[in-house]
Amino acid sequence: MQTQWVYQLRDCPDAEDVEVLAEEEGRPRQILARERPGAGGALVDGYVLQRIDAQLRTAVYTWVQAGAPGQVTAYLLDLLAEVCPVERAR
């Protein structure tokens, strides 16, 4: 079931904090890459999830890096791997 969430994107240098409406199935993602407005796809901002308010359907993200899409995606995936390491086989 899709639900509307408000994503609060915070702490991006040289940009104001913004709120974005998003349609999501389940919980918001742990990492988020967003095209920088006016950059024509050449620059993205990477964010990590800080907290969720399920009652208000709000997810707060903090900026961690900007750059070329491939570089930011690789960085975010490395961060995710550190936070959620693969479980050992039993």
RASULJO-V570841 format. One record per residue. N is the residue number from 1. RES is the residue in one small letter. NEAR is the number of other ideal C-beta (glycine too) atoms within 8 Angstrom. Layout:
n=N res=RES near=NEAR
n=N res=RES near=NEAR
//
This chain:
n=1 res=m near=3
n=2 res=q near=6
n=3 res=t near=8
n=4 res=q near=9
n=5 res=w near=12
n=6 res=v near=12
n=7 res=y near=13
n=8 res=q near=11
n=9 res=l near=14
n=10 res=r near=10
n=11 res=d near=6
n=12 res=c near=10
n=13 res=p near=6
n=14 res=d near=3
n=15 res=a near=8
n=16 res=e near=3
n=17 res=d near=9
n=18 res=v near=7
n=19 res=e near=8
n=20 res=v near=8
n=21 res=l near=8
n=22 res=a near=9
n=23 res=e near=7
n=24 res=e near=11
n=25 res=e near=5
n=26 res=g near=3
n=27 res=r near=5
n=28 res=p near=10
n=29 res=r near=7
n=30 res=q near=7
n=31 res=i near=12
n=32 res=l near=13
n=33 res=a near=12
n=34 res=r near=9
n=35 res=e near=8
n=36 res=r near=10
n=37 res=p near=4
n=38 res=g near=4
n=39 res=a near=9
n=40 res=g near=4
n=41 res=g near=6
n=42 res=a near=5
n=43 res=l near=10
n=44 res=v near=14
n=45 res=d near=14
n=46 res=g near=15
n=47 res=y near=13
n=48 res=v near=12
n=49 res=l near=13
n=50 res=q near=7
n=51 res=r near=6
n=52 res=i near=9
n=53 res=d near=9
n=54 res=a near=5
n=55 res=q near=4
n=56 res=l near=6
n=57 res=r near=9
n=58 res=t near=10
n=59 res=a near=12
n=60 res=v near=11
n=61 res=y near=13
n=62 res=t near=9
n=63 res=w near=13
n=64 res=v near=9
n=65 res=q near=10
n=66 res=a near=11
n=67 res=g near=8
n=68 res=a near=8
n=69 res=p near=8
n=70 res=g near=6
n=71 res=q near=9
n=72 res=v near=15
n=73 res=t near=11
n=74 res=a near=8
n=75 res=y near=12
n=76 res=l near=15
n=77 res=l near=9
n=78 res=d near=8
n=79 res=l near=11
n=80 res=l near=10
n=81 res=a near=9
n=82 res=e near=6
n=83 res=v near=7
n=84 res=c near=5
n=85 res=p near=6
n=86 res=v near=4
n=87 res=e near=4
n=88 res=r near=4
n=89 res=a near=3
n=90 res=r near=2
//
